[in-house]
Amino acid sequence: MTRRAERAARALLDRYGELSPERYCEKLGIPVVEADLPDGVEGFFLRRGGRVIVLQSGLAPERRGYVCAHELGHALLHEDLNVVFLEKATLFPAGKWEEEADLFAATLLLDARLEAWRRDYQPLTVEQAAALSGLPERAIRLLLES
């Protein structure tokens, strides 16, 4: 499953080069909108007549980029799944889909920079990569361990 996330992210990088997650969404025809979401909800992917990514209003730019990339991972890899429903209304764990979206986001946002960081910060730790990128350690860990 994780290889699929890496392949999808690298395909975007190969096709469009390095862009912001919102520019990738624009290229793919996926609108990104802001909304005042409940506490603890930074964003979600919605499929109703088309794909839409909803982001919490006022997210810091670096966090916004990560959340958008994570939700883009859901849009491309899990477009027929309702991960929120799976977590809240069933006993089915959605963790593997969340990990896959994290790996997609980390690959999309860090893949090109990671080799340079590894040269400059040998050995590169998860904590260092998280501090350098602003991404969550869990996403960095998935990328470094893949």
C-alpha positions as CSV (number, residue, x, y, z in Angstrom):
1,M,0.0,0.0,0.0
2,T,2.7,2.5,0.9
3,R,4.5,2.0,-2.5
4,R,1.3,3.1,-4.1
5,A,1.4,6.4,-2.2
6,E,5.0,7.0,-3.1
7,R,4.4,6.2,-6.8
8,A,1.4,8.5,-6.9
9,A,3.3,11.4,-5.4
10,R,6.3,10.9,-7.6
11,A,4.1,10.8,-10.7
12,L,2.8,14.3,-9.8
13,L,6.4,15.4,-9.3
14,D,7.5,13.9,-12.6
15,R,4.5,15.4,-14.5
16,Y,4.3,18.9,-13.0
17,G,7.6,19.4,-11.2
18,E,7.7,20.8,-7.6
19,L,4.6,22.9,-6.9
20,S,2.6,23.8,-3.8
21,P,-0.1,21.2,-2.9
22,E,-2.7,23.8,-3.9
23,R,-1.2,24.2,-7.3
24,Y,-1.3,20.4,-7.8
25,C,-5.0,20.5,-6.9
26,E,-5.5,23.3,-9.4
27,K,-3.8,21.3,-12.1
28,L,-6.0,18.3,-11.3
29,G,-9.2,20.3,-11.1
30,I,-9.7,19.7,-7.4
31,P,-11.0,22.9,-5.7
32,V,-9.5,23.8,-2.3
33,V,-11.8,25.8,-0.1
34,E,-11.5,27.2,3.4
35,A,-14.1,26.8,6.2
36,D,-14.4,27.2,9.9
37,L,-14.1,23.6,11.0
38,P,-14.6,22.0,14.4
39,D,-11.6,22.0,16.8
40,G,-9.2,19.3,15.9
41,V,-10.2,19.1,12.3
42,E,-7.7,20.7,10.0
43,G,-9.1,19.5,6.7
44,F,-10.9,16.8,4.8
45,F,-11.6,15.4,1.4
46,L,-15.1,15.4,0.1
47,R,-16.6,13.7,-3.0
48,R,-20.0,15.0,-3.8
49,G,-20.5,15.5,-7.6
50,G,-16.8,16.2,-7.8
51,R,-13.7,16.2,-5.6
52,V,-13.2,19.0,-3.1
53,I,-10.6,19.6,-0.4
54,V,-11.8,21.6,2.6
55,L,-9.1,23.2,4.8
56,Q,-9.5,24.9,8.2
57,S,-9.4,28.7,7.9
58,G,-6.3,30.3,9.3
59,L,-3.9,27.4,9.1
60,A,-0.2,28.5,9.2
61,P,1.2,28.3,5.6
62,E,3.5,25.3,6.2
63,R,0.7,23.4,8.1
64,R,-1.8,24.3,5.3
65,G,0.6,22.8,2.7
66,Y,0.9,19.6,4.6
67,V,-2.8,19.2,5.3
68,C,-3.6,20.0,1.7
69,A,-1.1,17.4,0.5
70,H,-2.5,14.8,2.9
71,E,-6.0,15.4,1.7
72,L,-4.8,15.3,-1.9
73,G,-3.5,11.9,-1.1
74,H,-6.9,10.8,0.0
75,A,-8.4,12.4,-3.1
76,L,-6.1,10.4,-5.4
77,L,-5.7,7.2,-3.5
78,H,-9.0,6.8,-1.6
79,E,-11.6,8.7,-3.5
80,D,-14.3,6.1,-2.9
81,L,-13.7,5.8,0.8
82,N,-15.1,8.0,3.6
83,V,-12.4,7.7,6.1
84,V,-14.2,9.9,8.6
85,F,-17.2,7.7,8.4
86,L,-15.1,4.6,8.8
87,E,-13.5,6.0,12.0
88,K,-16.6,7.4,13.6
89,A,-19.4,5.1,12.6
90,T,-17.8,1.6,12.2
91,L,-15.3,-0.5,14.0
92,F,-13.1,-0.6,10.9
93,P,-9.8,1.1,11.6
94,A,-8.9,3.8,9.1
95,G,-5.3,4.0,10.2
96,K,-3.7,2.5,7.2
97,W,-5.4,5.0,4.9
98,E,-4.2,7.8,7.1
99,E,-0.7,6.4,7.0
100,E,-0.9,6.2,3.2
101,A,-2.1,9.8,2.9
102,D,0.8,10.9,5.3
103,L,3.3,9.0,3.2
104,F,1.9,10.6,0.0
105,A,2.2,14.1,1.6
106,A,5.7,13.5,2.9
107,T,6.9,12.1,-0.5
108,L,5.2,15.0,-2.4
109,L,6.6,17.7,-0.1
110,L,10.0,16.3,0.8
111,D,11.3,13.8,-1.8
112,A,13.4,16.3,-3.7
113,R,14.8,18.0,-0.5
114,L,15.5,14.8,1.4
115,E,18.7,13.8,-0.3
116,A,20.2,17.2,0.1
117,W,19.3,17.1,3.8
118,R,20.8,13.7,4.2
119,R,24.1,15.1,2.8
120,D,24.0,18.1,5.1
121,Y,22.7,16.3,8.3
122,Q,24.3,12.8,8.2
123,P,22.7,10.9,9.8
124,L,19.3,12.6,9.4
125,T,16.9,11.9,12.2
126,V,13.2,12.0,12.1
127,E,13.2,14.9,14.5
128,Q,15.6,16.9,12.3
129,A,13.6,16.3,9.2
130,A,10.4,17.3,11.0
131,A,12.1,20.4,12.3
132,L,13.4,21.3,8.9
133,S,10.1,20.7,7.1
134,G,7.4,21.5,9.6
135,L,5.8,18.1,8.8
136,P,4.6,15.8,11.5
137,E,7.1,13.2,12.7
138,R,4.8,10.3,11.8
139,A,4.8,11.4,8.2
140,I,8.6,11.8,8.1
141,R,9.0,8.4,9.8
142,L,6.9,6.7,7.1
143,L,9.0,8.3,4.3
144,L,12.4,7.6,5.9
145,E,11.5,4.0,6.7
146,S,10.0,3.2,3.3
